[in-house]
Amino acid sequence: MKLFNRILFVTCLASTSVFAAQLDPQGLTELSKSKQQIILQWLNFSLEQTQATLGPLPYSNLPIYLHPRYIAFEPVPWGSVRRGDPDGIELHFDRFASFTQLRDDWTLYHEMAHLYLPLLPYSGFWLSEGFATYMQNIIMRDSKVITREQFIQRLSAGLERGRQQTRTKQQPLSELADDMWQQGAQQRVYWSGSAFFIEAELALQQQGQSLTQLIKRYNECCYSSKTTAKKLVTTFDQLSRSAIFSTLYARYTQRTDFPDITREQLILLR
């Protein structure tokens, strides 16, 4: 088994090249020249900081579908990933927002983080949404958009929201993720997934590794546009030369409770 994993790992490293994605914004012409500059500054900043944390995206071109709004109650009220060839991001944003307001919003970092993992089946969305939710905070911390204390506080508050919603959403996690939107169970699904990656991060740190290093290696060698959650965690185990991810996955995918992550554990995150 060890020999098989080593062969797979070496083959994987040789199989894929990595690109530093270039932005392809679509919808800028609706805006004035001065506003276009603000939007481009925001998009470029977000991409630079995301790639600084997670490494180059596995694309040469990243379409951004822009939808400026006249009325919005927050800088970026909605965003999503458009899976295709290539994948892209759709953003609805306040056309009157300043660069600082847009930069300080978490939405674009979240959607960009999604692009580092393949599309998973609905039952595995707790894994992909948990990754993006955790990583948006890592990217914002690394880029100094938020302080380390704000990073800890945001994770702590999000985990508490997930814990509170688990009181009324007690199905097995993979089953609930499959029906997340109909049940309005985003807080439990997103933050259970975040807890999974926090636990994985802490375990990796004990081995002198980190999740961001692992994701960089994954996108250098093994990225695919679609896979299953089980195959993804198996690949992560092979790259980290551990059983961290499969062990956590076996516990999380069918769990009906909410993980117990303490503030003391959050403080240990590097």
C-alpha positions in Angstrom: 0.0 0.0 0.0 2.8 2.4 0.8 4.5 1.6 -2.5 1.3 2.2 -4.4 0.7 5.6 -2.7 4.3 6.7 -3.5 3.9 5.8 -7.2 0.6 7.6 -7.3 2.1 10.6 -5.7 5.1 10.8 -8.1 2.9 10.3 -11.1 0.5 12.9 -9.9 3.2 15.5 -9.5 4.3 15.1 -13.1 0.8 15.2 -14.6 -0.4 18.8 -14.3 0.9 22.3 -14.9 -0.2 25.2 -12.9 -1.3 28.7 -14.2 -1.5 32.0 -12.4 -5.0 33.0 -13.4 -5.7 36.2 -15.3 -8.9 38.0 -14.7 -11.5 38.3 -17.4 -14.1 40.7 -16.0 -17.4 40.9 -17.9 -20.0 43.7 -17.3 -17.7 46.6 -16.6 -19.1 48.7 -19.4 -22.2 49.4 -17.3 -20.0 51.5 -15.0 -18.3 54.8 -15.2 -14.5 54.9 -15.9 -13.8 55.8 -12.3 -16.0 53.0 -10.9 -14.4 50.5 -13.3 -11.0 51.4 -11.8 -12.4 50.7 -8.3 -13.9 47.4 -9.4 -10.7 46.3 -11.1 -8.6 47.3 -8.1 -10.9 45.1 -5.9 -10.8 42.1 -8.2 -7.1 42.3 -8.7 -6.4 42.7 -4.9 -8.7 39.7 -4.1 -7.1 37.5 -6.7 -3.5 38.4 -5.7 -4.2 37.8 -2.0 -6.0 34.6 -2.6 -3.2 33.2 -4.8 -0.7 34.5 -2.2 -2.3 32.2 0.4 -3.4 29.2 -1.7 -1.0 29.3 -4.7 -1.9 29.9 -8.3 -5.3 28.8 -9.5 -5.3 25.9 -11.9 -6.6 28.1 -14.7 -5.1 30.5 -17.2 -8.3 32.6 -17.4 -10.8 33.5 -14.7 -14.1 35.0 -16.0 -15.8 37.3 -13.5 -19.5 38.0 -14.3 -20.3 41.4 -12.8 -23.8 42.6 -11.9 -23.8 46.1 -10.3 -26.9 46.9 -8.3 -28.4 50.3 -7.6 -29.9 49.1 -4.3 -27.9 46.8 -2.0 -27.8 46.5 1.8 -24.2 45.3 1.8 -21.2 45.7 -0.5 -21.5 42.2 -2.1 -25.0 40.8 -1.4 -24.5 37.7 -3.5 -21.8 35.7 -5.3 -21.5 32.2 -6.7 -19.2 30.0 -8.7 -20.1 29.2 -12.3 -18.7 25.8 -13.2 -17.8 25.4 -16.8 -14.8 25.6 -19.1 -13.2 27.6 -17.5 -14.9 28.0 -14.1 -15.9 31.5 -13.3 -17.4 33.7 -10.6 -20.7 35.7 -10.6 -20.8 38.7 -8.4 -23.7 41.0 -7.5 -22.4 44.1 -5.8 -23.3 47.7 -4.8 -22.2 49.9 -7.6 -21.7 52.8 -5.2 -19.4 50.8 -2.8 -15.9 52.1 -2.2 -12.8 50.0 -2.7 -12.4 49.6 1.0 -15.9 48.4 1.5 -15.5 45.8 -1.3 -12.1 44.7 -0.1 -13.4 44.2 3.4 -16.4 42.0 2.3 -15.8 38.2 2.5 -17.8 37.1 -0.5 -15.2 37.2 -3.3 -12.5 35.5 -1.1 -15.1 32.7 -0.4 -15.9 32.2 -4.1 -12.3 32.2 -5.2 -11.4 29.7 -2.5 -14.1 27.4 -4.0 -12.1 27.2 -7.2 -9.2 25.3 -5.5 -11.4 22.3 -5.0 -13.4 20.3 -7.6 -17.1 20.2 -7.9 -18.5 17.6 -5.4 -21.9 15.9 -5.3 -24.5 17.7 -3.1 -23.9 15.2 -0.3 -20.3 16.5 -0.1 -21.2 20.2 -0.2 -20.4 20.4 3.6 -16.8 19.7 2.6 -16.6 22.3 -0.2 -18.6 25.0 1.7 -16.6 24.4 4.8 -13.4 24.8 3.0 -14.4 28.1 1.3 -15.8 29.4 4.6 -12.6 28.6 6.5 -10.3 29.8 3.8 -12.1 33.1 3.3 -11.0 33.9 6.8 -7.5 32.6 6.3 -7.1 34.8 3.2 -8.4 37.9 4.9 -6.1 37.3 7.9 -3.1 36.7 5.7 -3.7 39.8 3.7 -4.3 41.9 6.9 -7.9 42.7 5.8 -8.8 41.4 9.3 -6.6 41.2 12.4 -5.7 37.9 14.0 -8.1 38.6 16.8 -10.9 39.3 14.3 -10.0 36.0 12.6 -10.5 34.1 15.8 -13.7 36.0 16.7 -15.2 35.3 13.2 -14.5 31.6 13.4 -15.8 31.4 17.0 -19.0 33.3 16.1 -19.6 31.1 13.0 -19.0 27.9 14.9 -21.5 29.0 17.5 -24.1 29.7 14.7 -23.6 26.2 13.4 -23.9 24.8 16.9 -27.2 26.6 17.5 -28.7 25.5 14.2 -27.8 21.9 14.9 -30.4 21.9 17.6 -33.1 21.8 15.0 -31.1 20.3 12.1 -30.0 16.9 13.4 -29.8 14.7 10.3 -26.5 13.1 9.3 -24.3 15.8 7.8 -24.0 14.3 4.3 -27.8 13.8 4.2 -28.5 17.4 5.4 -26.0 18.8 2.8 -27.9 17.1 0.1 -31.0 19.0 1.1 -29.3 22.1 2.5 -31.2 24.9 0.6 -34.6 23.4 1.0 -34.1 23.1 4.7 -32.2 26.4 5.2 -29.5 24.5 6.9 -26.5 26.6 5.7 -25.2 27.5 9.1 -24.8 23.9 10.3 -23.5 22.6 6.9 -21.0 25.4 6.3 -19.6 25.5 9.8 -19.5 21.8 10.4 -17.4 21.7 7.2 -15.2 24.6 8.6 -14.8 22.6 11.8 -13.6 19.6 9.7 -10.8 21.8 8.2 -9.9 23.4 11.5 -9.4 19.9 13.0 -7.4 18.9 9.9 -5.3 22.1 10.1 -4.4 21.4 13.8 -3.5 17.8 13.0 -1.3 18.9 10.0 0.4 21.5 12.2 1.5 18.8 14.6 3.3 17.1 11.7 4.9 20.4 10.5 2.5 20.8 7.6 -0.4 23.2 6.8 -3.6 23.1 4.9 -2.5 25.9 2.5 0.7 24.0 1.7 -1.4 20.9 1.0 -3.8 22.8 -1.3 -0.8 24.2 -3.3 0.5 20.7 -3.8 -2.9 19.4 -4.8 -3.3 22.1 -7.5 0.2 21.4 -8.7 -0.4 17.8 -9.3 -3.9 16.4 -8.8 -6.7 18.9 -9.5 -9.7 17.7 -11.5 -12.9 19.5 -12.3 -15.1 16.9 -10.6 -14.7 14.1 -8.0 -16.3 12.6 -5.0 -15.7 13.7 -1.4 -14.2 10.3 -0.6 -11.7 10.5 -3.4 -10.8 14.0 -2.5 -10.0 13.2 1.1 -8.1 10.1 0.0 -5.9 12.3 -2.3 -5.3 14.7 0.6 -4.2 11.8 2.8 -1.7 10.7 0.1 -0.3 14.2 -0.3 0.0 14.7 3.4 1.3 11.1 3.9 -1.2 10.7 6.7 -4.7 9.4 7.5 -5.9 12.7 8.9 -8.6 13.5 6.3 -10.1 10.0 5.8 -10.3 9.6 9.6 -12.1 12.9 10.0 -14.3 12.2 7.0 -15.5 8.9 8.5 -16.5 10.7 11.6 -18.0 13.8 10.1 -20.0 12.6 7.1 -22.6 10.8 9.3 -22.4 12.9 12.4 -25.7 14.4 13.8 -24.1 16.6 16.4 -21.9 19.7 16.1 -18.1 19.5 16.5 -16.6 20.9 19.7 -14.0 23.4 18.7 -12.7 25.6 21.5 -11.3 29.2 21.4 -8.1 27.7 22.7 -7.8 25.5 19.6 -8.6 28.5 17.3 -5.8 30.5 18.9 -3.4 27.7 17.9 -4.2 28.1 14.2 -1.2 29.6 12.3 
